[in-house]
C-alpha cells in the first residue's frame, strides 16, 4: 500500500465490553445498587467489579456500606465462572478470569496460578487447537522457569511441530541451564539458509475482484500482495488491506483469494482468511499445503537504525524478488495502536504483506506501506507488536482489542486525559479531563505505547487495576475493558458535539465565549505541542468561530473550517482549514 502524505493528525461504546451503542450509555450519575445487582444476575463480572469500585469512591455513605455486600457477591460470581471454565477445560478463558480476579484482589478456589492455567491448555489433548497456536501462546504467556523438566520436554514437542525455530532455541537454552538433554543439536535450528531459500516460504497473494467499469470499458480488477508462512500447516501472514474485500461486509463485488508459490507462478492455490486485525493491518490466511520453509519472529532482539535487513515479495506482481537495505528509523506513529519502523529498502506495490528479515534470517516485521511522493521511504509493522497478536488471529474472525474510551496526551507525570467518549468505561469509572493515568496493572505509564503493549496481551471483558491523579489527589480503581472500535473518533463524532471533539482531533482546548443564531464564538485555552493546532500556528487566547465541520466517512477524515483572529498575526482575521485523520493514535 502506498499512501499520500498530507498534514493530518497521525499520530459508541457502552461499557463492560458489550459493544458500541448510542441508546443506553450509562453515565456516572446513573450508577445504582440496583443496576449492579442486575449485572451480577447477568454475570457481567468486569462491569460489576468496575461499578463496585466506582461506587465505593463516589457514592453516598449508604451506597458505600452496600459495596462490601456487593463485593462478596462479585467474589462468589467470579469463582462460579472460573470453576465453570475449568470444568469445561476452557483454560484460556479461565486464565482471563484469573487475571481479573487478581486485579480485584479476589481469591479463587483451588491451587491455580496463571502459568498453570496456560500450561494446562497447552498439554490438554484438544485437537481443535493447532501446535502452532499453542506454540504462540506459550511464547507470549508462559514462564519457562516454572515448568517441570517433563513439561519442558512436552513443550518442545509442541514447538517443534509448530516449527518456530526462534522459540525452539529459547527452549534449548532453558534445557541447557537445567542440564536437561533433549537429544537435539541447537545448530540444527539456526536460520543458516541461503537468502534465496527464503523464497520457498514466501508467496504472492492475488485477490481476483472480477471486472470494474471505467469510461464504459471493462477492466480486470484485482489486488496483488505478498505473504509468508509461519506454520507447517499452511498458515501465512499478509496485510489486511490486501485481502480486505474478502471480509469487508460493505464490499458488494466479486472477490476470490488465491496464492502463488515461488516455484509455480502460474498455479493458483485457493486460500481463506482465518483472522484479521484492522488496527495493525495484518491478516492470517490458510492454504491446504505444507510449506518447505516457515518464518519465525526474532526472540528478544532490538533493532536500531542502520541494522541491515532484507525484504522479500512480489513488487508489481513480479514474484521471487529479494531486496536489501537498512532500518532508517523506529517509533513512527502510523498505526492507531503502535508505532512502525521506517526502512530504506526498495519496496513497491505488491510488496505489502511480505517478510522483512535480519541477517540471521529472523523476522523483523511485515512490510505494509510507503509514501507515494517519496521514493524509498517505506514502513513495516515490527514483530514486537505482531507476536502478541498471532494467537488472536488463529482464533479466527476480527481481532478485538481492549478499550477504555479515553483520548490522552503524554505528560511528564503520565497520560493526561483530554477527552472521554460518552458512555465509555473510562467515563463511567469517573475519570475527568486533566486526570493523569500513572499506573496500569502495576506498570508505570509514561507513553501511550506503554498502554498499547499491555492491552495487546489482554482481551475485552477483563478488568484491570488502574491508578490516576485527579485534582492532585491519588486515585485507584478497577476499570472494565471495553471493545475498541475500528475508528474511535468516528464513533465519538456520531454521539458527541464537535466542541468536545476538538481536543483529541486537533490538539487544543477551547471555551465558548458567546452564542447566537449566527453561530458560536470560541477562544483557545490551550494548545498541545506537536499537534495540528500547534503546527497551524494557533495559540492561547485566539478567538475563532467554526464555519464548517464535516466528517468524511469514506476518507476517514474530519475537516474544520474556522474564522480566527490569531494573536501572532496581530489579531487580523483569516480563514483556516484544519484536517485530521480519524485513525488518530491518542485513544486508549
C-alpha positions in Angstrom: 0.0 0.0 0.0 1.2 3.5 -0.9 -0.5 6.5 0.7 -0.4 10.2 0.1 1.2 12.3 2.8 -0.6 15.4 3.9 -1.0 17.3 7.2 -3.4 15.4 9.3 -3.4 14.0 12.8 -1.4 10.8 12.6 -0.4 10.4 15.3 -20.4 4.3 20.6 -19.1 2.3 23.4 -21.4 1.0 26.1 -19.2 -0.1 28.9 -18.2 -3.6 30.0 -17.3 -4.8 26.5 -20.8 -5.2 25.3 -20.2 -3.3 22.2 -20.9 0.1 20.5 -24.3 1.6 21.4 -25.9 5.0 21.3 -29.0 4.1 23.2 -28.1 3.0 26.7 -24.9 4.9 27.6 -24.8 4.8 31.3 -23.2 7.8 33.0 -21.6 8.0 36.4 -24.8 9.6 37.7 -26.8 6.6 36.6 -24.8 4.2 38.7 -27.1 2.5 41.3 -27.1 -0.5 43.6 -30.0 -1.9 41.5 -28.0 -1.8 38.3 -25.0 -3.5 39.9 -27.4 -6.2 41.2 -28.8 -6.7 37.7 -25.3 -7.0 36.2 -24.5 -9.7 38.8 -27.5 -11.7 37.7 -26.4 -11.3 34.1 -22.9 -12.4 35.0 -21.1 -9.3 33.7 -18.3 -9.7 36.1 -15.9 -7.0 34.7 -18.7 -4.4 34.7 -19.7 -5.4 38.2 -16.2 -5.0 39.6 -15.8 -1.6 37.9 -19.1 -0.3 39.2 -18.5 -1.5 42.7 -15.1 0.2 42.7 -16.6 3.4 41.3 -19.4 3.4 43.8 -17.0 2.9 46.6 -15.1 6.1 45.6 -18.0 8.3 44.5 -21.2 7.1 46.2 -23.1 8.3 49.3 -22.3 6.9 52.7 -25.3 4.5 52.4 -24.0 3.3 48.9 -20.5 2.7 50.3 -22.0 0.5 53.1 -23.5 -1.7 50.4 -20.3 -2.1 48.4 -18.9 -4.8 50.8 -22.0 -6.9 50.3 -21.9 -6.4 46.6 -18.2 -7.2 46.5 -18.9 -10.5 48.3 -21.5 -11.3 45.7 -19.0 -10.5 42.9 -16.4 -12.8 44.5 -18.9 -15.6 44.5 -19.8 -14.9 40.9 -16.2 -14.9 39.6 -15.5 -18.1 41.4 -18.6 -19.6 39.9 -17.5 -18.5 36.4 -13.9 -19.7 36.9 -15.0 -23.1 38.2 -17.3 -23.5 35.1 -14.4 -22.8 32.7 -12.1 -25.2 34.5 -14.7 -28.0 34.4 -15.2 -27.3 30.6 -11.4 -27.2 30.1 -11.6 -23.7 28.7 -8.3 -22.8 30.3 -7.6 -19.6 28.3 -11.0 -18.2 29.4 -10.2 -19.3 32.9 -6.8 -17.5 32.7 -8.6 -14.3 31.7 -10.8 -14.6 34.7 -7.8 -15.4 36.9 -6.2 -12.1 35.9 -9.4 -10.2 36.5 -9.7 -11.7 40.0 -6.1 -10.9 40.7 -6.6 -7.3 39.8 -9.6 -7.1 42.1 -7.8 -8.9 45.0 -10.3 -11.8 44.9 -9.1 -15.2 45.9 -10.2 -18.1 43.6 -10.8 -21.6 44.7 -8.2 -24.2 44.0 -4.4 -24.0 43.8 -4.4 -22.5 40.3 -2.0 -19.8 39.1 -1.7 -18.2 35.7 1.2 -20.3 34.5 -0.5 -23.5 35.5 -3.7 -22.5 33.6 -1.7 -21.7 30.4 0.3 -25.0 30.7 -2.9 -26.9 31.2 -4.3 -25.6 28.0 -1.0 -26.4 26.2 -0.9 -30.0 27.4 -4.6 -30.6 27.1 -5.3 -33.0 24.2 -7.5 -30.6 22.3 -7.3 -31.4 18.5 -9.0 -28.1 17.7 -6.0 -26.1 18.9 -3.1 -26.4 16.5 0.5 -26.9 17.6 1.4 -23.6 16.1 -1.3 -21.8 18.1 -0.2 -23.5 21.3 3.4 -22.6 20.5 2.4 -18.9 20.0 0.5 -18.8 23.3 3.4 -20.4 25.1 5.9 -17.9 23.7 3.7 -15.0 24.8 2.4 -16.1 28.2 4.4 -18.9 29.7 7.1 -18.6 32.3 9.5 -21.4 31.3 11.3 -21.3 34.7 8.1 -22.5 36.4 7.8 -25.6 34.2 9.0 -29.1 35.3 11.6 -30.9 33.2 8.9 -33.2 31.8 6.8 -30.2 30.8 9.8 -28.7 29.0 10.1 -31.9 27.0 6.4 -31.9 26.2 6.5 -28.2 25.2 9.5 -28.9 22.9 7.4 -31.5 21.1 4.7 -28.9 20.6 7.0 -26.2 19.4 8.9 -28.5 17.0 5.5 -29.4 15.5 4.7 -25.7 15.0 8.2 -25.0 13.6 9.1 -21.8 15.5 12.9 -22.0 15.3 13.4 -18.9 17.5 11.3 -20.4 20.3 13.0 -23.7 19.9 16.3 -22.1 20.5 14.9 -20.4 23.6 13.7 -23.8 24.9 17.1 -25.4 24.2 18.7 -22.6 26.2 16.4 -23.3 29.1 17.0 -27.0 29.0 20.8 -26.4 28.9 20.5 -24.3 32.1 18.9 -27.4 33.7 21.4 -29.8 32.2 18.5 -31.4 30.5 19.5 -33.4 27.4 16.7 -33.2 24.7 18.9 -35.1 22.2 18.9 -32.1 19.9 21.6 -30.1 18.3 21.0 -26.3 18.6 22.8 -25.7 15.4 20.1 -27.6 13.5 17.7 -24.8 14.4 19.8 -21.9 13.2 18.5 -20.0 10.2 21.6 -20.9 8.2 19.7 -20.9 4.9 20.8 -19.1 1.9 18.8 -15.9 1.3 17.3 -17.4 -1.9 15.9 -20.3 0.2 13.6 -17.9 2.0 11.7 -17.5 -1.3 10.3 -21.0 -0.6 8.4 -19.6 2.4 7.1 -16.5 0.6 4.1 -16.3 -1.7 2.3 -13.9 -4.0 -1.2 -13.0 -2.8 -3.7 -12.5 -5.5 -7.3 -11.3 -4.9 -9.5 -11.5 -8.0 -12.3 -8.9 -7.9 -13.7 -9.5 -11.3 -14.1 -6.5 -13.6 -14.6 -2.8 -13.0 -16.0 -0.4 -15.5 -14.1 2.8 -16.4 -15.4 5.0 -19.2 -17.7 2.2 -20.3 -14.8 -0.3 -20.7 -14.4 -3.4 -18.6 -11.0 -3.6 -16.8 -9.8 -6.6 -14.8 -9.9 -5.7 -11.1 -7.5 -7.3 -8.6 -5.1 -6.8 -5.7 -1.6 -8.2 -5.6 0.4 -8.5 -2.4 2.9 -10.8 -0.7 2.7 -13.2 2.3 4.8 -15.7 4.1 4.3 -19.0 6.0 4.5 -19.1 9.8 3.2 -22.6 10.3 3.9 -26.0 8.8 0.1 -26.5 8.5 -0.2 -23.8 5.8 -0.9 -20.7 7.8 0.6 -17.5 6.5 0.6 -13.7 7.3 -0.2 -10.8 4.9 -1.6 -7.3 5.2 -5.3 -6.8 6.0 -5.6 -4.2 3.2 -4.5 -6.8 0.7 -7.4 -9.1 1.5 -9.9 -6.5 2.8 -12.6 -7.3 0.1 -12.7 -10.9 1.4 -14.0 -9.9 4.8 -15.4 -6.4 4.5 -19.2 -6.6 4.8 -19.6 -3.4 2.9 -17.8 -4.8 -0.2 -20.5 -5.9 -2.6 -18.5 -7.1 -5.5 -16.9 -10.4 -6.5 -13.8 -11.4 -4.5 -11.7 -14.6 -4.7 -8.5 -15.2 -2.8 -5.5 -17.2 -4.1 -1.8 -17.6 -3.6 1.0 -18.4 -5.9 4.1 -20.4 -4.7 7.6 -19.3 -5.5 8.3 -22.1 -7.9 4.8 -22.4 -9.5 3.9 -18.8 -10.5 1.2 -20.0 -13.0 -0.7 -22.1 -10.5 -3.4 -20.5 -8.4 -4.0 -22.1 -5.0 -7.2 -21.2 -3.2 -6.8 -19.6 0.2 -9.1 -18.5 3.0 -8.9 -15.7 5.6 -8.8 -17.0 9.2 -8.4 -13.9 11.2 -7.7 -10.2 10.7 -6.7 -7.1 12.6 -7.5 -3.7 11.0 -5.7 -1.7 13.7 -2.4 -3.4 12.8 -3.2 -4.1 9.1 -2.4 -7.8 9.5 -4.3 -11.0 8.4 -3.8 -14.7 8.9 -4.6 -16.9 5.9 -4.8 -20.7 5.4 -3.9 -22.9 2.4 -4.0 -26.7 2.2 -0.3 -27.3 1.6 2.7 -27.9 3.8 5.4 -25.3 3.1 9.1 -26.0 2.7 10.2 -23.0 4.7 8.4 -21.1 7.6 9.5 -17.9 9.2 10.0 -17.2 12.9 9.9 -13.8 14.6 13.1 -12.9 16.4 13.2 -13.5 20.2 14.2 -10.6 22.3 16.3 -8.7 19.7 16.4 -5.0 19.5 16.7 -3.3 16.1 18.3 0.1 15.6 18.7 2.5 12.7 21.4 1.1 10.4 20.5 -2.6 11.0 20.8 -4.5 7.7 17.5 -6.0 6.5 16.1 -8.0 3.6 12.7 -7.6 2.1 11.1 -10.5 0.1 7.9 -10.2 -2.0 6.3 -9.5 -5.3 6.6 -5.8 -6.3 4.2 -5.1 -9.1 3.4 -8.8 -9.2 7.0 -9.8 -10.1 7.4 -12.9 -7.9 10.6 -14.0 -6.1 12.1 -10.6 -5.5 14.7 -10.1 -2.8 15.9 -6.5 -2.0 18.2 -5.3 0.8 18.6 -2.2 2.8 18.7 -0.9 6.4 16.3 0.2 9.1 16.1 4.0 8.8 14.1 4.9 12.0 11.8 3.5 14.6 8.8 4.7 16.5 6.9 6.3 13.6 3.3 6.9 14.7 1.4 5.5 11.7 -0.8 2.9 13.5 -3.6 3.6 15.9 -2.2 1.2 18.5 1.5 1.1 17.8 4.5 2.5 16.1 6.2 1.2 12.9 9.8 1.1 11.7 10.9 3.1 8.7 13.0 1.1 6.2 15.4 2.2 3.5 14.9 -0.7 1.1 13.3 -0.8 -2.4 9.6 -1.6 -1.9 6.7 -1.1 -4.3 3.0 -2.1 -4.8 2.9 -5.9 -4.4 5.4 -6.0 -1.5 2.6 -5.4 1.0 2.5 -8.2 3.4 5.9 -9.6 2.7 8.5 -10.5 5.3 11.3 -8.3 6.5 14.2 -10.3 7.9 17.5 -9.7 9.5 20.9 -11.1 8.7 20.1 -14.2 10.8 17.0 -14.9 8.8 14.7 -14.0 11.6 11.6 -11.9 11.1 11.9 -8.2 11.9 8.5 -7.2 10.7 5.9 -7.1 7.9 6.0 -4.6 5.1 2.8 -2.6 4.9 3.2 0.9 3.3 5.2 3.6 1.7 4.7 7.3 0.9 3.8 7.8 -2.8 5.6 11.1 -3.3 8.9 10.0 -1.8 10.8 7.1 -3.3 12.5 4.8 -0.8 10.5 5.9 2.3 8.7 2.7 3.4 7.4 1.2 6.5 7.0 -2.2 8.3 5.0 -3.4 11.3 7.6 -4.6 13.9 7.4 -8.0 15.4 7.1 -6.7 18.9 3.5 -5.8 18.1 2.7 -8.8 15.9 3.9 -11.6 18.1 1.3 -11.0 20.9 -1.4 -10.8 18.1 -0.8 -14.1 16.5 -2.9 -16.2 19.0 -5.8 -13.9 18.5 -5.5 -14.3 14.7 -5.6 -18.1 15.0 -8.8 -17.9 17.0 -10.5 -16.6 13.8 -12.5 -13.6 12.8 -11.9 -9.9 13.6 -9.4 -9.3 16.4 -10.9 -7.1 19.1 -8.7 -5.0 21.3 -9.4 -3.7 24.9 -10.6 -0.1 25.1 -11.1 2.5 27.9 -12.8 5.1 25.7 -10.3 7.8 26.6 -8.2 10.2 24.5 -4.9 11.1 26.2 -1.7 13.1 25.7 1.7 12.3 27.0 2.6 14.3 30.1 5.7 14.3 32.4 3.6 12.7 35.1 1.8 10.1 32.9 -1.0 10.2 30.4 -3.3 13.2 30.7 -7.0 12.7 29.8 -8.1 15.1 27.1 -11.4 13.5 26.1 -13.9 10.8 27.3 -16.2 9.0 24.9 -19.7 9.4 26.3 -20.8 6.1 27.9 -17.3 4.7 27.7 -15.8 2.7 30.5 -13.3 5.5 31.4 -16.1 8.0 31.7 -18.3 5.6 33.7 -15.4 5.0 36.1 -15.4 8.7 36.9 -12.3 9.9 35.2 -12.3 13.5 34.2 -10.5 15.8 31.8 -7.0 16.6 33.0 -6.8 13.4 35.2 -3.4 11.8 34.8 -3.1 8.0 34.4 0.1 6.8 36.2 -0.1 3.1 36.5 -1.9 0.1 34.9 -1.7 -3.4 36.4 1.4 -2.4 38.4 3.2 -1.0 35.4 4.2 2.7 35.3 2.7 4.6 32.4 4.5 7.3 30.6 3.6 6.8 27.0 0.6 5.7 25.0 2.7 2.9 23.7 3.0 1.6 27.3 -0.7 1.1 27.4 -0.9 -0.5 24.0 1.7 -3.1 24.8 -0.2 -4.1 28.0 -3.5 -4.2 26.1 -2.1 -6.4 23.4 -1.9 -9.2 26.0 -5.4 -8.7 27.3 -9.0 -9.0 25.9 -12.2 -7.1 26.2 -14.4 -8.2 29.1 -11.5 -8.3 31.5 -11.0 -5.8 34.4 -7.7 -4.1 35.4 -6.4 -2.1 38.3 -5.5 1.5 37.4 -4.1 4.4 39.3 -4.5 8.1 38.4 -4.3 11.6 39.8 -7.4 13.7 39.9 -7.1 17.4 41.0 -3.9 16.5 42.8 -5.4 13.5 44.6 -4.1 10.0 44.0 -6.9 7.6 43.0 -7.1 3.9 42.3 -9.9 1.7 41.0 -11.0 -1.3 38.9 -11.7 -0.5 35.2 -13.6 -2.8 32.9 -12.1 -3.2 29.4 -14.5 -2.5 26.5 -14.0 -3.4 22.8 -12.1 -0.9 20.7 -14.0 0.4 17.6 -12.1 0.4 14.3 -12.1 4.2 14.4 -12.9 5.6 17.9 -13.1 9.1 16.6 -15.8 8.1 14.1 -17.8 6.6 16.9 -17.4 9.6 19.1 -18.3 12.0 16.2 -21.7 10.3 15.9 -22.7 10.7 19.6 -20.9 13.9 20.8 -20.9 17.6 19.8 -18.0 19.0 17.8 -16.8 21.3 20.5 -15.9 18.3 22.7 -14.1 16.6 19.9 -11.7 19.5 19.2 -9.0 18.4 21.8 -8.5 14.8 20.6 -8.9 15.7 16.9 -6.9 19.0 16.6 -4.9 19.2 19.8 -6.4 22.2 21.6 -8.9 23.0 24.3 -11.5 25.8 23.8 -14.1 27.7 25.7 -17.4 29.1 24.3 -17.5 32.9 24.8 -20.8 33.7 23.0 -23.7 32.0 21.3 -26.2 33.5 18.8 -28.4 32.5 15.9 -25.4 33.2 13.7 -23.2 30.7 15.5 -20.9 30.3 18.4 -17.7 32.1 19.2 -14.8 30.3 21.0 -11.4 31.1 22.4 -8.4 28.8 22.5 -7.4 28.0 26.1 -4.6 25.5 25.5 -2.6 24.2 22.5 -0.8 20.8 22.8 2.7 20.7 21.4 3.2 18.9 18.1 -0.5 18.7 17.2 -2.4 20.1 14.2 -3.4 23.2 16.1 0.2 23.9 17.1 1.6 23.3 13.6 -1.1 25.6 12.2 0.1 28.4 14.4 -2.9 28.7 16.8 -2.2 29.9 20.3 -3.9 30.6 23.6 -6.5 33.4 23.6 -7.0 33.3 19.9 -10.8 33.8 19.3 -12.5 31.9 16.4 -15.8 30.7 15.0 -16.5 27.4 13.3 -17.8 27.9 9.7 -17.8 24.2 8.7 -17.4 20.9 10.4 -17.5 17.8 8.2 -16.8 14.1 8.9 -15.8 12.4 5.6 -16.5 8.8 6.4 -15.1 7.1 3.2 -11.8 9.0 3.5 -11.8 8.8 7.3 -11.2 12.5 7.7 -12.6 15.3 9.9 -12.5 18.8 8.3 -13.0 22.0 10.3 -13.0 25.5 8.7 -12.7 28.4 11.1 -12.5 32.2 11.0 -9.8 33.2 13.5 -8.0 36.2 14.8 -4.5 34.9 15.5 -2.7 36.8 18.3 0.6 36.0 16.5 -0.8 37.8 13.4 -1.9 40.9 15.2 -5.5 39.6 15.6 -6.1 40.1 11.8 -9.0 37.8 10.8 -8.3 35.0 8.5 -9.8 31.7 7.3 -8.1 28.4 8.2 -9.0 24.8 7.3 -7.8 22.0 9.6 -7.9 18.3 8.6 -7.4 15.3 10.8 -7.3 11.6 10.2 -10.0 9.6 12.0 -7.4 6.9 12.8 -5.6 9.0 15.4 -3.3 7.2 17.8 -4.2 9.1 21.0 -7.1 6.8 22.1 -6.7 4.0 24.7 
